[in-house]
Amino acid sequence: MTTVLKIDSSLYSKAGQSSQLAAQFIDALAERQPGLRVIERDLGHEPVPHLDAARFQAFLTKPEERSAEQQAVAACSDALIDELRAADVIVLGVPMYNFGVSSQLKAWFDHVARAGVTFRYTAQGPAGLLTGKKAYVFATRGGAYAGTPGDTQTAYLRQFLGFLGITEVEFVYAEGLAMGPQSRDTSLAQARNALRRLAPPIPLAA
Ligand SMILES: Cc1cc2nc3c(=O)[nH]c(=O)nc-3n(C[C@H](O)[C@H](O)[C@H](O)COP(=O)(O)O)c2cc1C
C-alpha cells in the first residue's frame, strides 16, 4: 500500500490555495490507487513550535540522558519524522509569504532535520537518510516568480529535501493569484491540469 504524507503550511490551513491543490492531487492519486493511505499534517491548524536553543539541545542530548522536558521535545520531533519515514510520497502545499516559505513550514523543517536520524555526516559530506521517496510541491503565489531569481523557494526546497535524501521532487506552481480574478482563475486551472497529469497512472508501491 502506498502511503502519502500531506503537509499543509498555509495560514489558512485546508482552505489555503496550496492546501487545496495538494488535496486535489491526492484525490487524483486516490482515483488511480484505491486504498491509498494518507497522513495529514496541517501546520496552520497545529503549528510546530519555533526551534530555540532548549529544543535544539534536547535533540543533541543522548536519549538516555534527556530530562522529562527534553524527552517531550524529542518525542514531538520523532513523531513528525515517523510520519515522514512512513511515507512513500510527500505532498507539500507551499504558499509564498514575504518572499519565502511560511514560518510554519520552516519550523517543521527545523524539527525533521536531525543529525543521525534523518541525515548524517560522512567523509564525503552530508548524506540524507530518507531515501526512496518522491515529493510533490504545490507552490502558490500572489505574484509571478517561477524561473526568475525572485523564486526563492524552488532551489531552497530542492536543497532541503535533497539534504534528507528526497531527491525526486516535482513542482506545480499557481502564480499571479493576487493579480486579478482572471489571472487567478487561469493559473489555478492550469495548476489543476498539471496536477492531474502528474498523478502517476500506475501504483507507486505494491
Ligand atoms: C502574509 C502574506 C505574505 C505574502 N507574501 C507574498 C509574497 O512575498 N509574494 C507573493 O507572490 N505573494 C505573497 N502573498 C500572497 C500569497 O502567496 C498567495 O495569497 C497564496 O495564494 C497563498 O497561498 P495559500 O492560500 O495556500 O496560503 C502573501 C500572502 C500573505 C497572507
The ligand as a Tripos MOL2 file, in Angstrom:
@<TRIPOS>MOLECULE
LIG
   31    33     1     0     0
SMALL
NO_CHARGES

@<TRIPOS>ATOM
      1 C1          1.3820   37.2050    4.9240 C.3       1 LIG1
      2 C2          1.3830   37.0480    3.4390 C.ar      1 LIG1
      3 C3          2.5390   37.3440    2.7330 C.ar      1 LIG1
      4 C4          2.5620   37.1750    1.3530 C.ar      1 LIG1
      5 N1          3.7250   37.4250    0.6790 N.ar      1 LIG1
      6 C5          3.7750   37.1870   -0.6540 C.ar      1 LIG1
      7 C6          4.9890   37.3440   -1.3660 C.ar      1 LIG1
      8 O1          6.0390   37.6740   -0.8370 O.2       1 LIG1
      9 N2          4.9830   37.1080   -2.6990 N.ar      1 LIG1
     10 C7          3.8530   36.7230   -3.3420 C.ar      1 LIG1
     11 O2          3.9110   36.4940   -4.5440 O.2       1 LIG1
     12 N3          2.6870   36.5430   -2.7000 N.ar      1 LIG1
     13 C8          2.6210   36.7650   -1.3700 C.ar      1 LIG1
     14 N4          1.4600   36.5570   -0.6870 N.ar      1 LIG1
     15 C9          0.3000   36.0100   -1.4250 C.3       1 LIG1
     16 C10         0.2330   34.5100   -1.2740 C.3       1 LIG1
     17 O3          1.3920   33.8900   -1.8080 O.3       1 LIG1
     18 C11        -0.9950   33.9560   -2.0030 C.3       1 LIG1
     19 O4         -2.1650   34.5160   -1.4070 O.3       1 LIG1
     20 C12        -1.0520   32.4380   -1.9550 C.3       1 LIG1
     21 O5         -2.2420   32.0110   -2.5490 O.3       1 LIG1
     22 C13        -1.0330   31.9380   -0.5320 C.3       1 LIG1
     23 O6         -1.2240   30.5490   -0.5130 O.3       1 LIG1
     24 P1         -2.2680   29.9090    0.4920 P.3       1 LIG1
     25 O7         -3.6520   30.3640    0.0370 O.co2     1 LIG1
     26 O8         -2.0580   28.4620    0.3730 O.co2     1 LIG1
     27 O9         -1.9700   30.4310    1.8620 O.co2     1 LIG1
     28 C14         1.3990   36.7290    0.6770 C.ar      1 LIG1
     29 C15         0.2470   36.4270    1.4160 C.ar      1 LIG1
     30 C16         0.2360   36.5770    2.7690 C.ar      1 LIG1
     31 C17        -1.0050   36.2210    3.5600 C.3       1 LIG1
@<TRIPOS>BOND
     1     1     2 1
     2     2     3 ar
     3     2    30 ar
     4     3     4 ar
     5     4     5 ar
     6     4    28 ar
     7     5     6 ar
     8     6     7 ar
     9     6    13 1
    10     7     8 2
    11     7     9 ar
    12     9    10 ar
    13    10    11 2
    14    10    12 ar
    15    12    13 ar
    16    13    14 ar
    17    14    15 1
    18    14    28 ar
    19    15    16 1
    20    16    17 1
    21    16    18 1
    22    18    19 1
    23    18    20 1
    24    20    21 1
    25    20    22 1
    26    22    23 1
    27    23    24 1
    28    24    25 2
    29    24    26 1
    30    24    27 1
    31    28    29 ar
    32    29    30 ar
    33    30    31 1
@<TRIPOS>SUBSTRUCTURE
     1 LIG1         1 GROUP 0 **** ****
